[in-house]
Amino acid sequence: MYFNERGRIQYMPEQLRIVHAADFHLGSPFSALSPRKAAIRQAEQEAAFHTVIELCRTENTRLLLLAGDLLDHQRIPAGMLRSFMGSFSEIPDTTVVIAPGNHDPYTQDSPYFMQTWPANVHIFTGEFSCVYFPDLGAAVWGAAFTGPRAEHTLCPASFSVSRAKESYPQDTIHIILMHGELAETEAEQHAYNPVLRDWIKGSGADYAALGHVHEKSGICRAGDTYFAYPGCPESRGFDEPGPRGVYCGTLSRGRADLQFIPVGQRSYFCPEISVDGCITQNELENRVLSFLQQTYGNNYMRDSYRITLTGELPPDFLPNIPGLRERLAEVVFSVRIKDRTCSFQNPQELRRENSLRGIFADTLLSRIEAAGQDPDRISEYRQALTIGLRAFEGEVQYSEDQ
């Protein structure tokens, strides 16, 4: 309990409803896409953010923790910035705390400094400090990036909740909000605020809400302190595959009951698809489309794919990769294709031919054998062997998306 501004006793909640999010990267250019599709993806980033705002409303969230890189850079379009800031006014009963990251550091020309934010938004501006919310029964500890890098940790070595408990009621929930890279030892080199696992353990906090890593971590534990990375809520490329979202749930003293909630508007996937035995282009294309629908469901058309084709094909069938890509592009949002198929031919028999083809096969097979256990070199030589053998059957138009 605590005494409110009228001097009356007020009891703090034993549990606190929170949402933990990070790494929206609003304003990302999506330069690999066409201008039209890039604009679509930027709008979907905003939609993912507004989905989180709506989640706060429907889940009666008392505290929204935003662990940095909300913006992809300092100067985002004015309309996008107004929409971003205005959304916090839509949840006046939710307290919002922001710890700026390396893509949106707190500087004198940043929106965090230049703009007037809604009253329910609190922003860390520099060194490690605390914001106490008596009506929530929570103390949020954190720091801000003040530049694009932070090679030295922003976590004070001497920090421990036990040393600060005298300043707060005994039943206060202590939370750390930080953008940074988890580190196991001080010897590790990190450019973006190394956060030692042992520091989290020694902090004595109930929960550490982290940002910067774009893959969700699951709810982890260091000593008695729970911690997590929620990952980025909206994918920006094939290095961020699969569903994306935030953590939502309840914090209490020594306990974190949080669930991962998907909020992403569109996903990126990197499937390997076997087209083994296909003998025509139409059969191959139908095989790929059938795989996508069966694997990703009826909404597969919304998403983006980087497909690797595998399997054995007849030596006289040369898959038309540009044609496949064109057909898929009419169905899904975007697509890239790598051809890793090979031919039915037995190259061991071919190497014994007294012909140019036999010499070629022998040369490549010798290189594969000499590659030992190097999977990258073996894959490269096998692909070269397949393309070369197909070239003996007719013209090869080699095309591969990267």
N, C-alpha and C positions, 0 to 999 in steps of 0.2 A: 504494500500500500504506500501512498504518498499523500502529502497535503497539496491540494490544487490551489489555484490562484485566489480562491475565496477562503482559503484556510480550512477547507473541509477535507476529511479523510476520503480518499478515492482508492479503490482496489484495482490493481493491475491484472490483466488477463493472464492466466497460467499458460495459455497457448496463443500463438501468434500466427495468423494466416499470412503467408508470403508468396511472392513470385520472384524467382531469381532468373535474370536474363542477361545476355551480353552479346557483343559482336554482331550487331545488326548491320554495320557498315553502310548506313543509308547514304545514297548518292554515289554508289559504286558505278563506274562507267560501263561495265560489261562490254568492253571493247572488242571481244571476240565475236560478238553478235552484230547483226545488221542494226542500223539506227532504230528501225521500227521495233525489233525484238528487244533491243537494249532498253527502250522506253517502257516496254511491257514489263521487263524484269525489275526496273526501278520502281514502277508502280506496285509490283507485287511485294517488293521489300517493304514499302510503306504499309501495304495491306497486312503483312505479317506483324508489323509493329502494332497496328490498330487492333489486330486479333489479340495481342497480349493485353492491350488496354481493356478490351471487352472482357477478357478472362479475369482481370482484376475486379471488374464490376460484378460479373456473375458468381465469382468465387468468394465475394466479400473479403477481398484481400486488403489487409491493413498496411502492408509494407511491400513496396516494389523495389527490388535491389537491382541496379543496372551497373554491371561490372566493366564498363569501358568499351571503347570502339563502337559507340552508338552511331557515330558519323564516320564516313570513310575518309574524310579530309575536312579541313577547317571551313572551306567555302563551298557549301552545298547550295543548290538553288533556293532562292528566297521562299518560294511557295512551299517547298518541301520542309524547310526549317520552320515556317509558321505552322504547318500541319503537325509537325513533330512536337513543338512546344505547346500548341493549343490542346493536344490530346490529353495532356496531364490535367488540364482544367476540367476534363470530362469525368475525372475520378477524384473529386475533392476530398473524399473520405479515405483515400489511399495516400499514405506518405511515400514519397519517391526519393530515393537516395542514389546519386550518381558518383562513380569514381572514374574520372576521365582516363582514357588509355593512350597508347602510343599513336593511334590514328586520329584521335580527337583530344589532344592534350590541352590542359588549362593554360592558356597564354593570354596576353593582353589583346590579341586580335581574334580570339576564339569566340564563338557564340556563347560559351559558358560565361565569359567575362563581359561581352558587349551587350547581351540581351537581358531583358527583365523577365525572369522566370516566374511561373505561377507559385503561389505561396506554399503549396504542398511539396515543392521540389527543393531538395537540399543537395548541394554540389561540393565535393571536396576540392580544395583549391591548391593544395601543395603537400606539405609534410604530414606525416601520420598524425591523426587527431581523432576526436570522438564527437559524435552528435548524439545527444541523449533525448529520448522521446518518452517522457513520463506517462503520457496517456497510453502508450503501447507497452510500457514496461520493458523497453529495449534500448540498448546502447549500441550504436553502429560505429565501428572503428575503421578508418580507411585513409587512403592517400590518393593523390592525383599525379599522373604524368604531367610534367611541365615542359616537355619536349618530345621529339619522336623516339628517343631512346632513354633507357634507364639501366645502365650497366651495373650500377651499385643498387643494392636492394633498398626499397622504400620501407622495409619492415624494421623497426628499431629492435636491436638485439635484446634490450632490457625489458621489452614489453611483456606483461603478463596481466591477465584479468585479476588475478589474486592481489596484485599490488594496487589495483584501482578500485577494488570492491568497496572500500570504505567510503568512496564518493557516491555510491549508488545503492539503492535498496537491495537487500539480499536476494530477492527473487528476480532481479533484472536478467533478461536474456541478452547475452553479449554476442554480437555478430561482427565479423570482419568482412569488409567489402574491398576487393583489391583486383587490379588488372596486372597480370604478371605470369611468369613461367615457373612451374613447379620444379624445384631443384632438390637433389638428394644430398649433395655435399657442397661446401663453400668453394671447392676447387673448380666446380663446373663454371664454364664461361657462358653467360647469358646477356643479351643486349636489352631485354625487356623485363626488368624488375624480377630478379631471381627470388622466389619465395621458397624457403627451405621447408621441407616436410617437418623437420624437427622444430622449426619455429612455430608452425601451426600447432604441433603437439604441445609445445611449451606455453602457448598463448593462453590456454585455459578457456578459450571462447567456446560457445555452444555450436557455432556454425561459421565457416569461412566461405563466402560467396565469391568465387573467382571468375575471371574472364581472361581472354587472349587465346586459349586453345580452342580450335573450332570443332573438335569432336567432344561429344558429351562423355563425361568420365564415369557416370554412375555416382551414387552417393558413397563417398569414401570416408575413411576415419584415420586420424592420427592421434593416438592417445584417446582422450575423451572428447576430442573436437571433430565434428563432422565437417567435410568440405566437398566441393564439387565444382566442375566446369559444366555449364549447360550446353556448350557448343554454340555455333551460330544458328539463329532461328530461321534463316533463309539461305539456301545454298547459292553460291556464286559461280561454281564450276565443278568439274569432274573430280577435283581433289577434295570435294565436300559431298560425297555421295550419300544417298538415302534420306530418310525422314529427318527433319530438323525441328527443334522446339525449345522449351524452357522447363524449369523445375517449378512445381507448384505444390503447396501443401502447408504443413503446420510445423512450427518450431516451438520447442519448450526447453526448459532447463535440462541440458544433457541429452536432448533427443531431437532428431530431424526426420519427420515423416513426410517425405517429398516424393512426388511422382513426376516422371517426364511426360510433358504434354506437347504433342506435335502442333506446330503453328505454321509451318512452311507452306507456301502457296504452290510450289513446284519443285520436284526433286530431280537430281542427277543420278544416273546409274551407269555402271561399267560392266555389263554382262559379257561373258564368253558364251557364244552360241555355236553349237556344233551343227554344221551343214553336211555332215558325213554322208556320202552316197548320193548327194544331189547330182543330177545329170543335165538339168536345164536351168536357165536363169530364172524362169518363172517358179520352178520348184524351190530354188534357193530363197527367193524373195518371200514366198509364202511360208517357208520354214521359219524365217526370221520374224515375220509378223506374228505368226502363231505363237512363237516363244514369248514375245513381248506381251501379248495379251494374256497368255496363261500364267506368266510369271508375275506381272505387275497389275493385273486386274483390268476391269473395264475402263478405268481412268488412265490407262497407260499412255494415251495420246497427249496428255497434258505435259509429260515429262521429257527430259533430255537424256540422250544415250550416247555413250562411247562404246561401240560394239567391237569385239574381237571375234572374227570368224575362225573356227577351227574345224578339223576333220579332213578326210581324204576325198578328193574329187578325181574324176577321170582325167587322164593327161590331155585329152582333146577338148575338155571343157574349161574355158578361161572365164572365171566369174567377172561380170561387168560391175565393178565397184561403184563407179560414178552413176550407173543406172540404178543400182540398189539404193544409193544414197538419195537420189532424186525421188524415188518412189517413197522412201521412208520420210523424207522431208515434207511430203504432202500429208503425212499422217500424224507425226509426232512434232514436238516443239522444235527440237534441233537434234542433229545426229552427226557423229563421226564414226568412221569405220576403219578397222585394221584387218588386213587379210593375212591370216596365219594358217590358211589351208595348205595342204600338200597333195601330190598326185598319187594315184593308185600304183604307178610303176614301181618295180623293185629296183632301186638304184644299185644294189649289190650286183645284180645281173648286168645292168647297163655298164658298169665300170669295166667289165670284161670285153665290151664291144671294141672292135678295131675300127673306131670311128671318132670323129670330133666330139660327138655326144658322149662316148665312152670316156674320152680323156677328161672332159668337163666333169662328169660324174665322179671319176676317180679323184680328181683334184679336190673337189668340195668334200667328198667323204673322208679323204685323208685329213683335211683341216678339222672336220667334226671330231674325228678320232683323236687328233692331237690336242683338242680343246679340253680334254679331261673332264673335270667336273664344273667347268665354267658355264652356267646355264645361259647367260646372255650371249656368249660367243657361239654356243651350239645353236641357239635359236636363230641368230643372224646367219650362220652358214646354211642351216636348213632352209631358211627362207630364200637365200640366194640360189640354193640348189633347185628348189621348186620353181622359182621364176625362170631360171635358165633352162630347165627341162621343158617348161611350157613354151619357151621361146623357140625350141626346136620343132614344136608342133605348129607354130604359127605366130602371128604378131602379138606381142604382149603390150598392153597399155597399162603400165603400173601406176597406180594412184592409191595413196593412203593418207587419210586425215591424221593429223598429229594432235 
